[in-house]
Structures are given as structure tokens and as C-alpha cells.
Amino acid sequence: MKNAQGNTAVDVVLFGALGDLSRRKLLPALYQLDLAGLLHSDTRIIGVARHDYSDEDFVSFTTENLNTFVKEGINEDVFKRFVARLVYQQLDFKETESYGALADVLKIKNCEHMYYFSTPPAIYGDITEGLYNAGLINPEDRVVMEKPIGHCLESSKVINDMVSKHFKENQIYRIDHYLGKETVLNLLVLRFGNSLFTNNWDRNYIDHVQITVAESVGIEGRWGFYDEAGQMRDMVQNHLLQVLSLLAMEPPADLSADSIRDEKLKVIKALVPITRQNVKEKTVRGQYTEGFLGGQAVPGYLDEEGANKSSSTESFVAIKAEIDNWRWTGVPFYLRTGKRMPAKHSEIVIHFKEQPHNIFKDSYEDLPANKLTIRLQPDEGVELQVLNKIPGIASQMNIHENKLDLSFSETYEDERVVDAYERLMLEVINGNQSLFVRRDEVEAAWTWADSIIDAWSASNDKPKPYAAGSWGPVSSISLIARDDRQWVE
């Protein structure tokens, strides 16, 4: 059953519907899809949680959060249509017998089901078993699993095994919201749609790559989760490795899900292992201390509410990653991510090699290399740094650096930049897995990350301190300076 836009009627079942992800992202994303006319008229949104809520309570909860998180304001006509889709079902996720009540709700309409697991991954298996025993898993249904899945390779396998016992791989959508960002998707177009980059995207032309994902926030009350995960598990093994694999992959045969994911997997498998023997040369981990952000004093990691004063969990990671294949051997990929950094700021910087010969020595003793910057947030866009002549009649050839800037908000000022979750939820509704992560990708990423975590554990070295509001430990500067390079700030 499809509408005029070709979108399928589904029951969107949000497990953990009263949680932070649902409030901030999932419900606003579904509203925006409705606003764009992309939800079938028979699509319902069924919130599932442990709290004793009525449908009216869920409508009030949704209304409050849409007003808070939809920046453009609410369209009243669409809002009435949207809240009419809302249904609430109280459920104890671990009690198999309680899923009968959910079955009664879902049987009212004969729709396909999109199950969204916005819960701790440890209970994905319980939810799957409950759905199966209630007869609520059909071949056309899909399930969305939030990452990181598990805290290591083995726990990831256990969770995936429990879910795949009743859902086939073509029904499972492992979501990484970075893969829904406009600028990340634009990597495919930049790389494979422009000969300027397609023909110069390898070790012969690129000197090194920097990927930075900086967060200004601390742990935001998520101490229990974050202290067990840390920045390595929470950010590097999924978000940063997904971005790296899109940057470095070979051209896929086409844009089908498996063509793209096959090439990404090859990159992750080609990452040079970081082990106990080389971890100190290749990585830096840090933990923020008290400092200042935006003129306000903020506490250190160990001073956060509920903190374990002896925790050695990292809130910052810098890595020199290397890919052992024909295209990238000798090109380092410097990864950096941390909390309580000066600004929320995510970007990829491709540093091209310097010109081998300089005929403009009177203007520039050393010609700066070209640099391609792909901004992921806060101002999404692409920027190419080139050299240009300064206009004038002087006999000397005066040149300087210019930026060719494609800011999405300025270039497409009449187009709203779509939130990643909007795109990804629409792809699930339409059954397209291209922007989601396959199981073998997850396991390859964990294999590489686990080796680093094991090496840190064996060394017994505590994370290096860095002041909140700074760009990380001093040793992270040394990591890249040893190669006569520096971080782009």
C-alpha cells in the first residue's frame, strides 16, 4: 500500500518512545516527513515505553517536544494530522507475555511494521523475542538498531545473533546518523561525480587527511552509559570509521546497498592494526578537567554528577590511522574526537601534496598546498582552498590563498537542510539499506577498535588531562607534529 510519492503505509513502533533520542530526533523527524507529504495517510506512530501513559499523555509529550525541537515552528494543519497518528502502549520490554497488548494495537490496521529500538542494546534480544512470540514479525517488517551495538566484538555478536534469530539481514537497519548527513552523502558525489577529485584521490596526490568531531558538551547526565563506553566506543568505532570508509573506499559498481557496503568493508579490513606494540605512537587518549566554555566554568569529568572519582574512561581520542592498500599506503588519516572542546565542530580536511616546483618565490617562499574542507557541522558545506593572483598593476606576481566556499545554507538558501534522522527514517520506510551498516562492517570495526582498547588496558596508562574548553591533551599535538604536520583549528 503506497501513496502518490511511492511511500509505504507502515506502523512505526518506537521502543523507548519517551527517551531523549525520541524527544529530540525521532518524533521531530517523523513530523518533518509528514510536513513534506512523505508519510502515507495510514501510517501510525506507536510509542512504546514502560511508563503508564495514555494516548492523550503521549500527544501532550509529543506536542511539548515538537515545540521545543522543531526550529521552524509548527504548521497547525500538519500538526493535527500528525498527532492523529499517535498511539501509546505501555510495555515491559523483558516480559514476553506483555507483548500481546501491543499485538492487539498493531492488528487494528494491516500494515507493515517498522520497529525502532531506541533502547539500550542489551535488551534488543528481549524485544525481538517478545515480538516473535506475539506473532509480530513478518517478512516485510524492518527493525532499526541504534549503535554502538555492544561494547566489544563478542558482545556485538551476541546482540546481533539474538536479533538475527528472527529478523533476516535484509530486514535489519543498523543506524549511524552520520550516514544521513547531507555533507557525508555528498562525499559520494564529490568523489565519483567530479573528475577533478576522482582522478586525484589517492596516495599520489593526497598528503594526509584529518577527521575531527568535536563536542562542546560533557556527558549530559549519561554517566552510567558513557563511563562504560568512552569516546572510543561511542564515537570512533562507528561514526568516525564510517566517515573514513566513505572517504577511502573504491568506486562502487552502483548505488545499491551491497555495492556501497562491500567497498566500505574493504577499507575497514585494510586498516593497519594498532596493538600493544605501537599504541603509544599511534594514539592519544584524554580526559577533561575543569575549565571554561563560553565564559562559564564547567566541571571536570571526574567532578560530573554521579562520577566515579577513579574512572580512567577517555573523553578524548586522537589516532593516526593507516590503510594498507594500493590507493592509500603512506597516507595517514588523523582522527580526533572529544567532549568539552571549544565548539561543536565536525569536519574532514583533505590536504593535497605541495607543488614540486615553485615559480612564485617572490610572493611565497613555500607554496601552500591545496586543501579541501568538508564541514559536517554546524555549517554544512564544502570549501576548497586555492591560490589566486591579487588584482593589480604591480610587476610582481602577488598571489594569496582564496577559498571557493559552497555553504549549503547560503548556496541553497531556499532549501531546508534535512536532518539526518529524517532521511534515514524515510529510507527505512521505503526499504532501502544503502545508508545503513551491515553486520560484517560492524564486526570489522569492533575488531580494529578492540585491539586499541586492549592495548590501552594493558598499558595501565591513565588518560592525559586536558582543560575543558581546549582542543585536547598536549600529546595530541605531538602525535601529528612528529610527522611535521599540525591540526587544523
Protein Blocks (a to p, Z undefined) as FASTA:
>chain_A
ZZfkopacdddddehklbmklmmmmmmmmmmmmmnopacfklccddddfbdcdfklmmmm
mmmmmmmmmmnopafklmmmmmmmpccddddfklmklmmmmmmmmmmpccdddddddbdf
klmmmmmmmmmmnopacfkbccdddddedjbfklmmmmmmmmmmmpcfklpccddfklmg
fklmmmmmmmmmcmklmmmgcfklmmbdcdddddfbdneoplmmmmmnommlmmmmmmmm
mmmmmmmmccdfblcfklmmmmmmmmmmmpccddfklmmmmpccdddddddeehiacddf
klpghiafkbcbdfbdcdddddddfklgoiacdddddehifbdcddddddddddfbdckl
mmmmbacdddddddfbfbgcdddddddddedjbfbdcdddddddddfklmmmmbccddfk
lmmmmmmmnopaklpccfklmmmmmmmmmmmmmmmmmnopacddddehiabjfklmmmmm
mnopacdZZ
